[in-house]
Structures are given as C-alpha cells and as structure tokens.
Amino acid sequence: MKDIKTKTDLVTRLNRIEGQIRGIKGLIEKDTYCDDILNQIAAAQSALNSVGKILLTNHMKTCVVDRIQEGDHEVIDELMKTMGKLMK
C-alpha cells in the first residue's frame, strides 16, 4: 500500500474491529441476550465491509490501473473474482 494515511486509517479501523470482536466474545461468555449480540455482530460486519471498500477503492486506483497500463489485462479477471468474494 503506497498511501501511508490510508494504511494508518485501515489499521486504526481494524484495531477497532478487533476490539468489537473481543467484546462480542465477552457478550457470549456472559450469556448476553442474543439480539444484543447479533446487533454487535452486524456492527462489526459493517465496519469490516467499510475497510474492504476503502481497500478496494485504493487497489483499483493504484494497483489495477498500474497493471492495465503495463498491458496486464488479466488483472480485470482477478478483480472481478475478488469483488465476487466480497459481495457474498
């Protein structure tokens, strides 16, 4: 990743998500009401999706563009495969 600011932002977001996951584990260990746990899982999934969107945008603007400019059009198939995995 070339952009230090984006990298720092992603690491910060992932640290927050890591904390959310530990919190969810704690809720399960405490036998917390299931709906409350599910809401926390939804929040963590949303946060992880946000990280994915930022990373995907950065990837498309840098790595994909660079490879296409170098004549490597296989990167498009790779990108479509990756996007399919993200959109499950």
SEZA-38216 format. One record per atom (N, C-alpha, C, O): x, y, z; residue number from 1. Coordinates in pm, 1 decimal, decimal comma. Layout:
BEGIN
+----------+----------+----------+-----+
:        u :        v :        w : pos :
+----------+----------+----------+-----+
:        X :        Y :        Z : NUM :
...
+----------+----------+----------+-----+
***
This chain:
BEGIN
+----------+----------+----------+-----+
:        u :        v :        w : pos :
+----------+----------+----------+-----+
:     85,1 :   -116,6 :      0,0 :   1 :
:      0,0 :      0,0 :      0,0 :   1 :
:     89,9 :    123,2 :      0,0 :   1 :
:    179,0 :    136,4 :     83,9 :   1 :
:     65,8 :    211,7 :    -93,5 :   2 :
:    152,2 :    327,8 :   -113,1 :   2 :
:    113,5 :    446,6 :    -24,9 :   2 :
:    199,7 :    522,7 :     19,0 :   2 :
:    -14,8 :    461,8 :      0,5 :   3 :
:    -64,7 :    577,6 :     74,1 :   3 :
:    -58,7 :    551,5 :    224,9 :   3 :
:   -136,4 :    472,2 :    278,0 :   3 :
:     33,4 :    618,3 :    292,5 :   4 :
:     54,4 :    597,2 :    436,8 :   4 :
:    -69,3 :    636,4 :    517,1 :   4 :
:   -104,1 :    568,9 :    613,9 :   4 :
:   -136,0 :    745,3 :    477,5 :   5 :
:   -255,3 :    790,4 :    550,4 :   5 :
:   -365,6 :    683,9 :    543,6 :   5 :
:   -429,6 :    653,8 :    644,4 :   5 :
:   -387,0 :    627,8 :    425,5 :   6 :
:   -488,6 :    523,4 :    410,0 :   6 :
:   -451,0 :    400,5 :    491,7 :   6 :
:   -535,8 :    340,6 :    558,0 :   6 :
:   -324,6 :    363,7 :    486,7 :   7 :
:   -278,4 :    247,1 :    562,6 :   7 :
:   -301,4 :    267,7 :    712,3 :   7 :
:   -349,2 :    177,3 :    780,9 :   7 :
:   -267,9 :    385,3 :    762,7 :   8 :
:   -288,2 :    416,7 :    903,7 :   8 :
:   -436,4 :    410,6 :    939,6 :   8 :
:   -473,6 :    357,3 :   1044,1 :   8 :
:   -521,1 :    465,9 :    851,4 :   9 :
:   -665,7 :    464,0 :    874,1 :   9 :
:   -717,3 :    320,5 :    879,4 :   9 :
:   -798,0 :    286,5 :    965,9 :   9 :
:   -671,4 :    237,1 :    787,6 :  10 :
:   -716,9 :     98,3 :    785,4 :  10 :
:   -673,5 :     22,4 :    910,5 :  10 :
:   -751,2 :    -54,4 :    967,1 :  10 :
:   -550,5 :     43,7 :    952,8 :  11 :
:   -501,2 :    -23,2 :   1074,4 :  11 :
:   -582,5 :     22,1 :   1195,3 :  11 :
:   -617,7 :    -59,5 :   1280,5 :  11 :
:   -612,2 :    150,1 :   1203,4 :  12 :
:   -693,7 :    202,5 :   1313,9 :  12 :
:   -832,1 :    138,7 :   1313,5 :  12 :
:   -882,8 :     96,5 :   1417,4 :  12 :
:   -892,5 :    132,4 :   1194,7 :  13 :
:  -1025,3 :     70,1 :   1183,6 :  13 :
:  -1020,2 :    -77,7 :   1222,7 :  13 :
:  -1109,1 :   -126,9 :   1292,2 :  13 :
:   -916,7 :   -147,7 :   1178,2 :  14 :
:   -904,3 :   -290,1 :   1211,1 :  14 :
:   -880,8 :   -311,9 :   1360,4 :  14 :
:   -929,7 :   -409,5 :   1417,3 :  14 :
:   -807,2 :   -223,1 :   1422,9 :  15 :
:   -789,2 :   -232,9 :   1568,7 :  15 :
:   -922,9 :   -216,9 :   1640,1 :  15 :
:   -951,1 :   -286,8 :   1737,5 :  15 :
:  -1005,4 :   -123,9 :   1590,7 :  16 :
:  -1138,0 :   -103,0 :   1649,2 :  16 :
:  -1224,8 :   -228,2 :   1629,2 :  16 :
:  -1295,8 :   -270,2 :   1720,6 :  16 :
:  -1218,6 :   -286,3 :   1510,6 :  17 :
:  -1295,7 :   -407,6 :   1482,0 :  17 :
:  -1248,8 :   -522,3 :   1570,5 :  17 :
:  -1330,1 :   -600,0 :   1620,4 :  17 :
:  -1118,8 :   -532,6 :   1589,7 :  18 :
:  -1063,8 :   -636,3 :   1677,4 :  18 :
:  -1122,4 :   -622,1 :   1818,1 :  18 :
:  -1156,7 :   -721,5 :   1882,1 :  18 :
:  -1133,4 :   -498,8 :   1864,9 :  19 :
:  -1195,0 :   -473,5 :   1995,1 :  19 :
:  -1341,9 :   -512,4 :   1996,3 :  19 :
:  -1391,4 :   -567,8 :   2094,4 :  19 :
:  -1411,7 :   -483,2 :   1886,5 :  20 :
:  -1552,6 :   -521,7 :   1876,9 :  20 :
:  -1567,6 :   -673,6 :   1885,2 :  20 :
:  -1657,9 :   -723,7 :   1952,1 :  20 :
:  -1480,2 :   -745,8 :   1817,9 :  21 :
:  -1487,4 :   -892,0 :   1818,0 :  21 :
:  -1462,4 :   -947,0 :   1958,5 :  21 :
:  -1531,7 :  -1038,2 :   2003,8 :  21 :
:  -1363,0 :   -890,5 :   2026,4 :  22 :
:  -1338,0 :   -932,4 :   2165,8 :  22 :
:  -1461,1 :   -902,7 :   2252,2 :  22 :
:  -1496,8 :   -981,6 :   2339,6 :  22 :
:  -1525,1 :   -789,0 :   2227,1 :  23 :
:  -1645,8 :   -754,3 :   2301,0 :  23 :
:  -1758,8 :   -853,1 :   2275,8 :  23 :
:  -1831,2 :   -890,6 :   2368,0 :  23 :
:  -1773,3 :   -894,9 :   2151,1 :  24 :
:  -1876,5 :   -993,8 :   2116,4 :  24 :
:  -1848,5 :  -1125,5 :   2188,2 :  24 :
:  -1939,6 :  -1188,8 :   2241,5 :  24 :
:  -1724,0 :  -1165,4 :   2188,9 :  25 :
:  -1686,4 :  -1288,1 :   2259,6 :  25 :
:  -1723,7 :  -1277,4 :   2406,9 :  25 :
:  -1776,2 :  -1372,0 :   2465,6 :  25 :
:  -1696,1 :  -1161,5 :   2466,2 :  26 :
:  -1731,3 :  -1139,6 :   2606,5 :  26 :
:  -1881,1 :  -1146,3 :   2629,3 :  26 :
:  -1926,2 :  -1200,7 :   2730,2 :  26 :
:  -1958,7 :  -1091,5 :   2536,7 :  27 :
:  -2105,2 :  -1096,5 :   2549,0 :  27 :
:  -2154,4 :  -1240,8 :   2546,3 :  27 :
:  -2244,8 :  -1277,7 :   2621,2 :  27 :
:  -2094,9 :  -1321,1 :   2460,6 :  28 :
:  -2134,5 :  -1462,0 :   2452,2 :  28 :
:  -2097,6 :  -1534,1 :   2581,2 :  28 :
:  -2176,2 :  -1612,5 :   2634,3 :  28 :
:  -1977,6 :  -1507,0 :   2630,8 :  29 :
:  -1934,1 :  -1571,0 :   2755,5 :  29 :
:  -2024,0 :  -1532,8 :   2872,7 :  29 :
:  -2041,6 :  -1611,9 :   2965,4 :  29 :
:  -2081,2 :  -1412,0 :   2869,6 :  30 :
:  -2168,6 :  -1365,2 :   2977,5 :  30 :
:  -2315,1 :  -1403,5 :   2955,8 :  30 :
:  -2402,2 :  -1363,9 :   3033,3 :  30 :
:  -2341,6 :  -1480,7 :   2849,8 :  31 :
:  -2479,7 :  -1520,7 :   2817,4 :  31 :
:  -2571,1 :  -1399,8 :   2797,3 :  31 :
:  -2685,1 :  -1399,0 :   2843,6 :  31 :
:  -2520,9 :  -1298,9 :   2728,6 :  32 :
:  -2598,2 :  -1178,4 :   2698,6 :  32 :
:  -2712,6 :  -1214,0 :   2604,1 :  32 :
:  -2703,4 :  -1309,1 :   2526,5 :  32 :
:  -2819,5 :  -1137,0 :   2611,9 :  33 :
:  -2937,0 :  -1154,3 :   2526,0 :  33 :
:  -2893,9 :  -1161,2 :   2379,7 :  33 :
:  -2820,4 :  -1074,7 :   2331,9 :  33 :
:  -2939,7 :  -1263,6 :   2309,6 :  34 :
:  -2894,0 :  -1292,2 :   2172,6 :  34 :
:  -2911,7 :  -1174,1 :   2077,6 :  34 :
:  -2823,9 :  -1149,1 :   1994,9 :  34 :
:  -3021,3 :  -1101,7 :   2086,9 :  35 :
:  -3044,6 :   -989,5 :   1995,5 :  35 :
:  -2936,8 :   -882,7 :   2012,6 :  35 :
:  -2893,9 :   -821,2 :   1914,9 :  35 :
:  -2893,6 :   -860,9 :   2134,5 :  36 :
:  -2786,8 :   -763,8 :   2158,5 :  36 :
:  -2655,8 :   -809,4 :   2093,5 :  36 :
:  -2582,1 :   -728,8 :   2036,7 :  36 :
:  -2628,4 :   -938,7 :   2102,6 :  37 :
:  -2507,3 :   -992,8 :   2040,9 :  37 :
:  -2516,5 :   -980,7 :   1889,1 :  37 :
:  -2420,2 :   -940,3 :   1823,9 :  37 :
:  -2630,5 :  -1015,2 :   1833,7 :  38 :
:  -2648,4 :  -1007,0 :   1688,4 :  38 :
:  -2631,5 :   -864,3 :   1637,5 :  38 :
:  -2576,0 :   -842,7 :   1529,8 :  38 :
:  -2679,0 :   -767,6 :   1714,1 :  39 :
:  -2660,4 :   -627,5 :   1674,3 :  39 :
:  -2512,8 :   -588,0 :   1674,9 :  39 :
:  -2468,2 :   -511,3 :   1589,6 :  39 :
:  -2438,2 :   -640,1 :   1770,0 :  40 :
:  -2294,5 :   -612,8 :   1774,9 :  40 :
:  -2221,6 :   -681,3 :   1658,6 :  40 :
:  -2125,9 :   -626,4 :   1604,0 :  40 :
:  -2266,7 :   -800,0 :   1621,5 :  41 :
:  -2208,9 :   -870,1 :   1506,2 :  41 :
:  -2236,0 :   -790,0 :   1378,9 :  41 :
:  -2147,5 :   -774,9 :   1294,6 :  41 :
:  -2357,8 :   -739,1 :   1365,2 :  42 :
:  -2391,9 :   -658,6 :   1247,3 :  42 :
:  -2304,0 :   -534,3 :   1238,9 :  42 :
:  -2260,2 :   -496,0 :   1130,4 :  42 :
:  -2278,2 :   -471,8 :   1353,0 :  43 :
:  -2192,4 :   -353,0 :   1355,6 :  43 :
:  -2049,6 :   -387,6 :   1314,2 :  43 :
:  -1986,5 :   -312,3 :   1240,0 :  43 :
:  -1998,5 :   -501,0 :   1361,7 :  44 :
:  -1862,6 :   -543,0 :   1325,6 :  44 :
:  -1854,3 :   -577,5 :   1177,5 :  44 :
:  -1755,8 :   -544,2 :   1111,6 :  44 :
:  -1956,5 :   -643,7 :   1124,9 :  45 :
:  -1958,4 :   -676,2 :    982,1 :  45 :
:  -1961,1 :   -548,7 :    897,7 :  45 :
:  -1892,7 :   -539,8 :    795,7 :  45 :
:  -2038,4 :   -452,7 :    939,4 :  46 :
:  -2045,9 :   -325,4 :    867,8 :  46 :
:  -1910,8 :   -254,2 :    868,4 :  46 :
:  -1867,9 :   -199,1 :    767,1 :  46 :
:  -1845,4 :   -256,2 :    982,8 :  47 :
:  -1713,9 :   -193,4 :    993,6 :  47 :
:  -1611,5 :   -264,4 :    904,8 :  47 :
:  -1528,5 :   -199,1 :    841,6 :  47 :
:  -1617,0 :   -396,8 :    899,8 :  48 :
:  -1525,2 :   -473,0 :    815,7 :  48 :
:  -1554,2 :   -447,3 :    667,5 :  48 :
:  -1461,7 :   -437,2 :    586,9 :  48 :
:  -1681,7 :   -436,8 :    632,2 :  49 :
:  -1717,8 :   -403,2 :    494,2 :  49 :
:  -1663,4 :   -266,0 :    455,4 :  49 :
:  -1620,2 :   -245,9 :    341,9 :  49 :
:  -1665,5 :   -173,1 :    548,2 :  50 :
:  -1612,2 :    -39,8 :    523,4 :  50 :
:  -1462,5 :    -45,3 :    494,2 :  50 :
:  -1414,2 :     23,4 :    404,2 :  50 :
:  -1389,7 :   -126,0 :    569,3 :  51 :
:  -1246,5 :   -144,9 :    544,3 :  51 :
:  -1226,6 :   -203,0 :    404,1 :  51 :
:  -1138,8 :   -159,0 :    329,9 :  51 :
:  -1307,9 :   -301,1 :    369,1 :  52 :
:  -1298,7 :   -362,9 :    237,4 :  52 :
:  -1322,1 :   -263,6 :    125,2 :  52 :
:  -1252,0 :   -266,6 :     24,1 :  52 :
:  -1420,1 :   -175,3 :    141,8 :  53 :
:  -1449,8 :    -74,5 :     39,1 :  53 :
:  -1333,1 :     22,0 :     20,6 :  53 :
:  -1296,6 :     56,1 :    -91,9 :  53 :
:  -1276,0 :     64,7 :    130,5 :  54 :
:  -1161,2 :    157,0 :    123,0 :  54 :
:  -1044,3 :     88,9 :     53,3 :  54 :
:   -981,2 :    147,3 :    -34,8 :  54 :
:  -1015,9 :    -34,5 :     93,0 :  55 :
:   -904,6 :   -107,5 :     34,1 :  55 :
:   -928,7 :   -136,0 :   -114,1 :  55 :
:   -836,9 :   -125,3 :   -195,4 :  55 :
:  -1051,3 :   -171,9 :   -148,8 :  56 :
:  -1085,7 :   -198,9 :   -288,1 :  56 :
:  -1069,3 :    -73,5 :   -374,2 :  56 :
:  -1015,1 :    -79,9 :   -484,5 :  56 :
:  -1115,9 :     38,8 :   -323,9 :  57 :
:  -1101,5 :    165,0 :   -397,0 :  57 :
:   -954,0 :    196,7 :   -419,5 :  57 :
:   -913,7 :    232,1 :   -530,3 :  57 :
:   -874,3 :    184,0 :   -314,8 :  58 :
:   -731,7 :    210,0 :   -325,2 :  58 :
:   -666,1 :    114,0 :   -425,0 :  58 :
:   -583,3 :    155,0 :   -506,3 :  58 :
:   -703,4 :    -12,3 :   -418,2 :  59 :
:   -648,3 :   -113,9 :   -508,2 :  59 :
:   -679,7 :    -80,1 :   -654,1 :  59 :
:   -593,0 :    -90,2 :   -740,9 :  59 :
:   -803,8 :    -40,0 :   -680,0 :  60 :
:   -844,0 :     -8,6 :   -816,6 :  60 :
:   -771,9 :    115,1 :   -869,7 :  60 :
:   -733,0 :    119,6 :   -986,4 :  60 :
:   -754,3 :    214,4 :   -784,2 :  61 :
:   -691,5 :    339,7 :   -828,0 :  61 :
:   -540,4 :    328,1 :   -845,2 :  61 :
:   -479,0 :    408,6 :   -915,1 :  61 :
:   -481,5 :    228,7 :   -781,9 :  62 :
:   -335,0 :    217,2 :   -789,1 :  62 :
:   -293,4 :     89,8 :   -861,7 :  62 :
:   -254,0 :     94,6 :   -978,2 :  62 :
:   -301,7 :    -21,3 :   -794,8 :  63 :
:   -250,5 :   -148,6 :   -847,7 :  63 :
:   -315,7 :   -187,0 :   -980,8 :  63 :
:   -246,2 :   -222,2 :  -1076,2 :  63 :
:   -447,8 :   -180,4 :   -987,3 :  64 :
:   -518,2 :   -222,0 :  -1108,3 :  64 :
:   -483,4 :   -129,9 :  -1224,6 :  64 :
:   -453,6 :   -176,9 :  -1334,4 :  64 :
:   -486,9 :      0,1 :  -1201,2 :  65 :
:   -453,0 :     96,1 :  -1306,3 :  65 :
:   -310,0 :     73,2 :  -1355,1 :  65 :
:   -284,5 :     71,8 :  -1475,5 :  65 :
:   -217,5 :     55,3 :  -1261,8 :  66 :
:    -77,3 :     32,3 :  -1299,1 :  66 :
:    -63,4 :    -91,9 :  -1386,3 :  66 :
:      6,1 :    -89,0 :  -1487,8 :  66 :
:   -128,5 :   -199,7 :  -1347,6 :  67 :
:   -115,0 :   -323,8 :  -1423,6 :  67 :
:   -178,5 :   -312,6 :  -1561,8 :  67 :
:   -125,4 :   -367,0 :  -1658,6 :  67 :
:   -291,0 :   -243,0 :  -1572,1 :  68 :
:   -353,5 :   -223,5 :  -1702,5 :  68 :
:   -262,5 :   -139,7 :  -1791,8 :  68 :
:   -245,1 :   -169,8 :  -1909,8 :  68 :
:   -205,2 :    -35,0 :  -1734,8 :  69 :
:   -114,0 :     49,3 :  -1812,7 :  69 :
:      9,2 :    -27,8 :  -1858,1 :  69 :
:     69,6 :      6,1 :  -1959,9 :  69 :
:     46,6 :   -130,7 :  -1783,8 :  70 :
:    159,2 :   -216,0 :  -1822,6 :  70 :
:    117,7 :   -323,0 :  -1923,4 :  70 :
:    200,7 :   -402,3 :  -1968,1 :  70 :
:    -11,0 :   -325,1 :  -1959,1 :  71 :
:    -60,8 :   -421,2 :  -2057,4 :  71 :
:   -113,7 :   -549,8 :  -1997,9 :  71 :
:   -149,7 :   -641,1 :  -2072,2 :  71 :
:   -119,5 :   -559,9 :  -1866,4 :  72 :
:   -167,6 :   -680,6 :  -1798,4 :  72 :
:   -318,2 :   -669,0 :  -1775,6 :  72 :
:   -363,0 :   -612,2 :  -1676,0 :  72 :
:   -395,4 :   -723,6 :  -1869,5 :  73 :
:   -540,9 :   -714,3 :  -1858,4 :  73 :
:   -601,6 :   -829,5 :  -1779,4 :  73 :
:   -722,3 :   -830,7 :  -1755,4 :  73 :
:   -519,6 :   -926,7 :  -1738,5 :  74 :
:   -567,4 :  -1035,3 :  -1653,2 :  74 :
:   -609,6 :   -982,5 :  -1516,8 :  74 :
:   -685,8 :  -1047,4 :  -1445,2 :  74 :
:   -560,1 :   -865,2 :  -1481,5 :  75 :
:   -594,8 :   -805,2 :  -1353,1 :  75 :
:   -745,5 :   -780,1 :  -1342,8 :  75 :
:   -801,1 :   -778,6 :  -1233,0 :  75 :
:   -810,1 :   -760,6 :  -1455,9 :  76 :
:   -955,5 :   -736,4 :  -1453,9 :  76 :
:  -1028,4 :   -862,1 :  -1407,4 :  76 :
:  -1120,0 :   -854,3 :  -1325,5 :  76 :
:   -987,9 :   -978,2 :  -1459,7 :  77 :
:  -1049,4 :  -1103,8 :  -1415,0 :  77 :
:  -1023,2 :  -1127,5 :  -1266,6 :  77 :
:  -1111,6 :  -1171,1 :  -1192,8 :  77 :
:   -901,4 :  -1098,2 :  -1224,4 :  78 :
:   -864,9 :  -1113,3 :  -1083,0 :  78 :
:   -953,2 :  -1022,9 :   -996,5 :  78 :
:  -1004,1 :  -1064,9 :   -892,6 :  78 :
:   -970,1 :   -898,6 :  -1041,1 :  79 :
:  -1051,6 :   -802,7 :   -966,9 :  79 :
:  -1197,6 :   -848,1 :   -959,1 :  79 :
:  -1260,5 :   -837,3 :   -853,8 :  79 :
:  -1250,9 :   -898,2 :  -1069,1 :  80 :
:  -1390,7 :   -943,2 :  -1069,4 :  80 :
:  -1409,1 :  -1062,1 :   -974,4 :  80 :
:  -1510,5 :  -1071,5 :   -905,2 :  80 :
:  -1312,5 :  -1151,2 :   -971,5 :  81 :
:  -1318,0 :  -1266,8 :   -881,5 :  81 :
:  -1317,5 :  -1220,0 :   -736,0 :  81 :
:  -1395,2 :  -1268,5 :   -653,8 :  81 :
:  -1229,1 :  -1125,7 :   -705,8 :  82 :
:  -1219,5 :  -1072,4 :   -570,1 :  82 :
:  -1346,9 :  -1000,0 :   -531,3 :  82 :
:  -1395,8 :  -1016,8 :   -419,6 :  82 :
:  -1401,7 :   -919,9 :   -621,3 :  83 :
:  -1526,7 :   -848,2 :   -592,4 :  83 :
:  -1641,6 :   -945,6 :   -567,6 :  83 :
:  -1728,0 :   -920,8 :   -483,5 :  83 :
:  -1641,9 :  -1056,3 :   -641,3 :  84 :
:  -1744,4 :  -1159,9 :   -618,9 :  84 :
:  -1736,8 :  -1216,2 :   -478,2 :  84 :
:  -1839,6 :  -1241,9 :   -415,6 :  84 :
:  -1616,1 :  -1235,5 :   -428,3 :  85 :
:  -1597,9 :  -1285,5 :   -292,1 :  85 :
:  -1644,5 :  -1183,3 :   -189,6 :  85 :
:  -1704,7 :  -1218,6 :    -88,2 :  85 :
:  -1616,2 :  -1056,3 :   -216,7 :  86 :
:  -1655,0 :   -950,7 :   -122,2 :  86 :
:  -1805,8 :   -929,9 :   -117,7 :  86 :
:  -1859,5 :   -886,7 :    -15,7 :  86 :
:  -1873,0 :   -959,8 :   -225,9 :  87 :
:  -2017,0 :   -931,3 :   -234,9 :  87 :
:  -2105,2 :  -1048,7 :   -192,3 :  87 :
:  -2227,4 :  -1041,6 :   -205,2 :  87 :
:  -2045,3 :  -1155,6 :   -142,1 :  88 :
:  -2123,9 :  -1271,7 :    -98,1 :  88 :
:  -2217,1 :  -1234,9 :     12,9 :  88 :
:  -2291,0 :  -1320,2 :     62,2 :  88 :
+----------+----------+----------+-----+
***
